[in-house]
Amino acid sequence: MALEAGLLEILACPACHSPLDDRSAADSPELVCTGDDCGLAYPVRDGIPVLLVDEARRPT
């Protein structure tokens, strides 16, 4: 289930404040930072983004 467009417009990466790319329609839903140096992937659980750096997946 994709996130509402209005919600995605106000969310930003808590680590670097870059916009987030919505990949919540995938098998493992997440929001991915678009920052060049960051790229953290934050999980979306039950339709709720978990924007905690400690919960984020590091880019591979």
Secondary structure, DSSP 8 states (H G I E B T S, - for coil): ----HHHHHH---TTT---EEEETTSSS-EEEE--SS---EEEEETTEE---GGG-B---
